[in-house]
Amino acid sequence: MSSWDDELGNWPGFPPLAGDAAADACVVGLGASGLAAIEALAGRGLSVIGVDAGRVAAGAAGRNGGFLIAGAEPPLHEAVARWGPCAVDLYRETLAELDHLSDLLGPDVVRRVGSIRLAGLPGPPASDTEAADREAELADCAAQAIVLRKHGIAVEDYAGPLGRGLYLPDDAATNPAVRATRLARLLARVAELHEHTPVTDVRAGRVTTRHGVVSAPTVVVAVDGRLDVLLPALRGRVRTARLQMLATDPVPARLPCPVYGRWGYDYGQQPADGRLFVGGGRDLFIEDEWTHDATPTAQVQDHIETVAGRLAGGPVRVTGRWAAPVGFTPDARPLCTLVDSGVVAIGGYSGTGNLVGPVAARAAVAQAVEGVAPAPYLSA
Ligand SMILES: Cc1cc2nc3c(=O)[nH]c(=O)nc-3n(C[C@H](O)[C@H](O)[C@H](O)COP(=O)(O)OP(=O)(O)OC[C@H]3O[C@@H](n4cnc5c(N)ncnc54)[C@H](O)[C@@H]3O)c2cc1C
């Protein structure tokens, strides 16, 4: 099956934990958020043990659209309306995170190509309803651009072969599996990492895994879509949804950068090899997609295949299909919350965690180590 993993090369992996261990800090979950927490902890001179139930980025962090888009799940104008001016602070934090990631991993991994928010999907509307929806979305793009410009954030109107909308030049694209595994290799120099080490219990000073107990005064739990399973006390504050994607054979170059349309529900990226990586459709089958089950379904995949055809401007051949769980919160503000003494849980990025997750991770470390209260754009 074709996936982002095709570019991983020979991943040597990290051994499972071998018995009880102790460190200044333990991080549960080696997705992009957990890795950022490890970086922040090790940067403070602390000894760190990081564990994951599977491989590095075996969850959403290595299976997502690879969009490195500034801001949180609601576009900035909506986020400001819901959360107030702190939404702009979060936007700036994610831009800083993106700069940091570019510096760490370089332009081959972090491609600063911008992103396009389309009104609707490419091609003529299939119905009057779709045409009306596209007009409404175009008006929403204009509202988004006003708020971005008001805060000095770069945005341009987009009108081109894909349709109309906005171009956001600061954003970027990545292969998410490569991004996470490269970062893990760098961090393995300063921290002890263990794959295939499922955690069964977390409490103050103590992380219990299937292979031993890690004793650590500071713990960051970064398991996003599994938060409510590992920490049942968070049920109600975070809910898990399945997001689905597919990959296609190469098609002629059509997407100059990550493109998302139909109110951001559908999205696609085309790396230099010409393959399309396309996802979306959760909103159309929303009740079925509230699940921890990471098996792709025919109804969502059929929809995504249609989206892939519209992005490609012609037929596509699907070569891989997958899904992964992500956490959603009621008001879309990510969680960064103290669950026990020295234990901070993060997650609930509502489907947009590639940059927001690391921002939450750094806040979690500041909270756990220095007692700094999280910024108001995080849900404490
Ligand atoms: C199909 C899809 C497309 C997406 N597209 C985008 C996008 O383009 N841009 C964007 O910003 N966001 C996107 N997202 C969301 C993004 O992937 C997530 O928000 C982000 O990956 C969260 O990272 P994380 O490190 O917090 O969690 P995860 O990536 O979920 O990592 C959590 C890790 O914890 C581990 N774990 C779970 N339970 C345990 C346990 N009990 N013990 C030990 N380890 C455990 C898992 O194995 C996993 O490796 C998408 C998500 C999906 C599924």
The ligand as an ORCA input file, in Angstrom:
! r2SCAN-3c Opt
* xyz 0 1
  C      -6.062     11.795      7.996
  C      -5.563     12.962      8.819
  C      -5.217     14.142      8.187
  C      -4.748     15.227      8.951
  N      -4.241     16.303      8.301
  C      -3.616     17.269      9.019
  C      -2.911     18.308      8.364
  O      -2.756     18.302      7.142
  N      -2.383     19.311      9.126
  C      -2.480     19.298     10.490
  O      -1.995     20.242     11.132
  N      -3.096     18.285     11.129
  C      -3.634     17.264     10.435
  N      -4.208     16.219     11.079
  C      -4.188     16.208     12.553
  C      -2.806     15.836     13.055
  O      -2.369     14.673     12.422
  C      -2.858     15.608     14.563
  O      -3.452     16.723     15.179
  C      -1.460     15.439     15.084
  O      -0.808     14.404     14.397
  C      -1.477     15.155     16.567
  O      -0.151     14.819     16.914
  P       0.149     14.170     18.294
  O       1.599     13.917     18.329
  O      -0.448     15.010     19.355
  O      -0.702     12.830     18.316
  P      -0.568     11.514     17.440
  O       0.025     11.787     16.157
  O      -1.903     10.874     17.465
  O       0.461     10.664     18.273
  C       0.109     10.083     19.483
  C       1.018      8.906     19.717
  O       0.658      8.342     20.973
  C       0.768      6.957     20.879
  N      -0.069      6.348     21.902
  C      -1.420      6.313     21.979
  N      -1.812      5.657     23.079
  C      -0.685      5.268     23.717
  C      -0.432      4.539     24.906
  N      -1.412      4.055     25.662
  N       0.847      4.306     25.248
  C       1.876      4.783     24.508
  N       1.684      5.480     23.373
  C       0.419      5.720     22.981
  C       0.317      6.626     19.471
  O       0.867      5.385     19.044
  C       0.856      7.806     18.682
  O       2.103      7.546     18.084
  C      -4.695     15.127     10.360
  C      -5.038     13.934     10.996
  C      -5.455     12.847     10.239
  C      -5.776     11.556     10.919
*
